[in-house]
Amino acid sequence: MGTPLTSYQRRLFVFLGVATFFEGYDFMALTQILPNLRAEFGLSREGAGAMVATINVGTVVAYLLVRHADRWGRRRVLSVTIAGYTVATGLSGLSPNVYVFALLQLVARVFLIGEWATSLVYAAEEFPADRRGMVIGAINALSSLGAILCAGTVPLLLATRLGWRAPYFLGVLPLLILIFARRGLRETRRFEEQVRGAPRGFTAIWRSPYRHRLLRMGLIWMATYVCTQNAITFWKEFALAERGLTDAQVGMSISIAAVFSMPMVFAVGPFLDRFGRRRGAVVIFLATALGVLGAYGFHERTALTAALVVAIFGASAVLPVLNAFNTELFPTELRGDAIAWSNNLIGRIGYVASPALVGVIAGQTGWGAAVRITAVFPLIALVMILAFLPETRARELEETAAL
């Protein structure tokens, strides 16, 4: 069963889970409303890809917030990101045109990814070593739960008078509760004891012994995002345009796939704690590649939906694997900076650039062929994981950082 959690750890677990819920909600909301938004604003496929890429720039800018977790503290950064994301989400629903929408969603992504990354630092630093994989996995799974609930409710919301704006107005309500609940949040013990007030320059981590590990983590994130960022984002467009499904059929397939993938996503954390991060990576990254190939290659709706289950599972399950490595392989005083550099700067190059490139290719070949190409990148990421990253299962952070 592992080390029992204290009452504070249980409350913290719930708080962090609710916070990361919106990472999945926001991601799926954009996926679901994209055809409707394209129709209202007259966007082409290339324009849709460029808009998604522009919004994703916010995940890179989030670097500026995430790295300050090593200076301001984890609690302060998490509070700022929750408040900022709430405001930007509400305003997104009021957007008068695509340019304002893209800008507000870019800002929302800055705060959202800052919130997500800081939540994972909390998870790594505040929970027992033998439960860390479970906690990180469950927090990421709750992000997937956000995507499921969004997938189930957005088709209904699109039918209302507010249309594509409704999901953003609805999303503000629980965020207001989260702003109130954050008052019971404490600073992490490791930050208090080791690094409070320690000044660190922009390039300090590159002058440390961890620079090679940082670059490798960044390249692994980049290769992973090239596939997972596009795998779900453009599936509705693909299914409508190239497989002739109706909007209702697509919504049902996404909802079914999300629901069936959910138990597997929640099982990832315990699996990583029992069998290790490296073995988990083999199973998950192979499944991701196969799921994407099927989801954008099959023709019959049942087969497409089954493959989409695997694709959604893979796109969600890669995150606990990489977040476990990213939080465990760096010391406390560099942990926030390491996530900021490897994920938000280096890794997000693939996250930001690939939708625009896929959109351009789709304009010539269609969505299916364009996205299937990306399935090779999880395999590249897996090779790098097995070649460069040590096993970290059930070890204290101070020990894993020294591997």
N, C-alpha and C positions, 0 to 999 in steps of 0.2 A: 504493500500500500504506500510505502514511502513515509517520509517525515511528516507528522501532522502539521497543519497550518494553524497559526495563531488566529485569534478573532480579528485582529487588524489585517493580517494577510488575507483572510477571507473577504473582508470588506474591500480591501485594495484590489483583489482579484475581480470583484464585481465592477468596481469603478473603472478599472483599465479595460475590462471587456466591453462595457458600454461605450467608452471613449473610442475604441477601435472599431466598434460596430459601424460607425459612420464612414470608415474608409471603404468598406464594402458597399454600403448604401450609396455613397456618392458615385463610386465607379459604375455600379449597375444602373443608376439613374441616368447617367449620360448615355450609356449603351442603349437603354430602352427608349429614350426620347429622341435619339438622333434622327431617325427618319422623319418624325413630326417636325422637329426643329428645322431640318433641311427643307421641308416643304414650305414652312412658314416664311423662312428667310431666303428661299431660293438658292440654296447651296448645291454645288455639284459634288460628285464623289471626291474629286481632288480638294475642293473647298472644305468638305467635312474632315478629310484627313489632316488638312492644314490647321483647322480649328482645334481638333483633338491634340495635335502636336503643340499648338500654342498654349492650350490649357495645361498641358503636361510640363511646360516650362516652370510652372509653379512648384513642381516636385524637386526641381533643381535649386530654385531660389530658397526652398525650405532649408537648404544647407546652413543659411545664415542663422536660423533659429536653432536647429539641432545642435550645432557645434557650441552654442552658448550654454547648453546644458552642463558643460564641464566648467563653466565660469559662474553663471547665475544660479545654478542648481536645477535639479530635475523638476522640483515642484513649481518653481516660478515659470519655467518654460512651458510646462504642461498647462498651467492656468492661462497663460497668454494665448496659447494655440486654441484652446477650447473657446474662449471668448471671440477670438478673431474669426474662427471658422463659422460660428453661429451667425455673426453679422454678415459675412460674405455670402453665406448660403441663402439667408433671407432676401438679400438684395438681388441675388441671381434670378429669383422669380419675378422681379420687377423689370428685367432687362428690356429696353425698347428695341434693340437690334442685336445682331450677332456679335458685333464688335464689343459692346458693353457686356454681353453675356460671357464672351470668351475672357475678357479682362477680369470680371468678377469671379469666374470659375478658376482662373489662374491664381488669384489671391486666395480663394478658398483652399486650393490645393497646397499653397504654401503652409497655411495653418494646419490643414488636415494631415499632411505628411509629417510635419513637425510634431503633431500630437501623437501620431502612430509610432514614430521612431522613439520618442521620449517614453511612451508607455512600455516599449520593449526594454529600454534601459532599466526602468523600474522593475519589470518582471525579472530581469537577470540579476539585479542587485538585491532584491528584497525577499526572494524565495529560496528554499533549500536546494542544494545542488541536485539531489536525486528527484526533485519535482520540477526542475527548471524547464525541461523539455515539455512536460505536460502543460505548464502554465503558459509558456510561449506559444505552444501549439493551440491551446484553447483560446487564447486571446486572438490569434490570427483566425481561428475558426469562427469566432464571434463576428469578425469582419465579414466572413463568408455568410453568416446568418443575416447580416445587414443586407447583403446582396440578394439573398433569397426573399426576404420580406419585401425588398424593393421590387424584385422581379414579379412578385405576386400582386402587389398593390398598384404599380404604375399603370398596367393596362386599364384598371378601373379609374385611376386618376386622369388618364388621358381622355377618357370619355366625358369628363366633367367640363364645365364652362371654362375653367382655368387652363385646361389642356396640359401641355408640358410644364407649365409653371407650378402646378400643384405639388409635385414631389418636393420641391424646394421649400415651399411654405410649410408643408407637413413636417419636414425634417427639422425645422427650427424648434418645435415644441419640446421634444425630449432633450435637446441641447440646453435649453433654459434650465431644466432640472439638473443637468450635469454641472452647470456653472455654480448652482447653489451647493451641490454635493461636494465640490472640490475643497470646501473649507475644512473638511476632516482629513485632508491629505497631508502626510508628513514628508519631510525630505528623507532620501534614502540614507541608511546608516553608513554605507561605504563612502558616499560623497561627503557626509559630515566628518568622517574620521580621516579621510585621506586627501581630499583635493579642494576643499572649500577655499575660495579666494585665490587659487593658484592661477596666475596669468599665463596664457599660452598664445603664442603668435599664430598667424595664419598657416605658416609652413612648419610649425614645430614638429608635427607628427612625421613629416618627411625627413627630418633630421634624426629621428629616433630609430632604434633597431627594428621597428615594426613597419618600415616603409615598403619592403618587398611584399609582406603579407597584405598590406593595405592595397597595393596595386593589384594583387591577385584577386582579392575579394571584390574589388571594383570591376574587374574584367568578368568575373563570374556573374555578378549582378547584371552587367550590361548584356551579356549573352542571354541570360534568362529572360530579361525584360523584352528583348526583341521579339520573343515568341509570346509570352504570357500577356503582355500589354495589348496585343492585337487579337489574341485567340477568342476573347469574349466580346470585345468592343465592336467588332464588325460582323458578328455572327448573324444578327438580325438582318442587317443589310444583305448579307449573302443569302440567307434563307428566303427572304422576300423576292430578291431579284433573280436568283439563279436556281432555286428549287421550287419556286411558285407557291410557297406557303402563304397563308393569310396572316394578317397581324395577330389574330386570335390564336391561330395554330402556333405561331412563333412564341407568343407569350406563354402558352401552355407548355411547349417544349422546354423553354428556359426554366419555367417554374419546376417542372418535373425533374429536369437535370439538376437543378440547384438543390432540391429536396433530397434526391437520392445520393448526391455527392456529400451531403452534410455529415452523415455518420462517419464516413471515411475521413473527412477532414478533421473531425474531432478526435479520431483515433490516431492521428499523426503524432501528436505530442507524446502520449504513452509509448507508441512504437519507437520513437527516437530515444526515449529514456531506457527502454528495454534492449533494443538492438543496436543503438548507436546512430550517430549523425551520418556517417559515411554509408552504411548499409541502407539507411532510410533514403539517402540521396539517390542510390541506384534505382530503387523501386519507383520513387516519385518522379524523377526526371525522365526515365524511360516511359512511364505512363503519360506524362505531359506531351511528349513528342507523338506518341501513338494516338492519343485523344485528339490532338489538333489535326493530324492527318485524316482521321475518320470524320471529324465534325465538319471539315471543309472538303471532304472527298466523296462521302456516301451520297446516295440519291434518295433512298426511301426514308420517310420521316422517322420510322421507328429506329432505324440504324443511326440516323443523324442524331436523334435524341440520346441514344445509348452512348455514342461517341462524345456527345456534349457533356454527359455525366463525367466521363474520364477527363475531358479537357478542363472543366470547371474545377474538378478535384485537383488536377495537376497545377493549375494556375494559382489555387489557394495553398496547396500543400508545399510548394517550393519555398514559400515564405517562412514557415517555422524552421525549415532546414537551414536556410541562409541566415535568418535572424539569430538562430542558436550559435552558429559559427561566428557571426559578426559581433555578438555581445560577449562571447566567451574567449575569443582569441586576442583580446586587447586589454590592457590594464585599466583600472577605474579612472585614472586621470586622463586617459585618452579615449575612453569608450564612446562618448558622445561625438568627439571629433572623428573617430574611425568610422562610425555609422554615417556621419555627414559627408565625409569624403568618398567612401566606397559606394554608398547607396545614392546619396543625393547629387553628387557631382559626377563621378565616373560612371556609375551604374545607370543613372538616369539619362545618359546620352542615348542609350538604346531605347529607353522608355519614351523619350521625347521625339527622337528622329524617326523611329521605325513607323509610327502611324502615318506620317507624311509620305514616307517612301512607299508603304503599302498602298496608300491612296493613289499615288501616281501609277504604280504597277497595275492596280485594279482598274484604272481607267483604260488600260490596254488589254488586260487579260481577264478581268473579272475578279471578284473578291476571293473566290475559292483558290485559284492558282496563286494569287498574291500572298495569302495567309499560309498556305501549305508550305511555301518556301521557308517560312520562319521555324518550322518544326525541327530543323537541323540544329538550331541554336541551343536547346536544352541539352542535347548530346554533347555539344562543345563544352557547355558549362559543367556537365558531369565529369568529363575527362579532366578538366582543371581541378575540380574538387578532389578527385581520387589521386591526382598527381601532387597537389600542393597542400591540402588541409589535413591536419592530424585529427584523430578522434578525441572528443572532449566530453564524452558521456560521463555523468555522475561525478565530476570533479569540481572542486571549488574554483571560483573565478581566478583567484590568485595563482592557482596551479595551472589552469588552462592557458592563461596569458603567457606563461613561461615555456610552453611547449615549443 
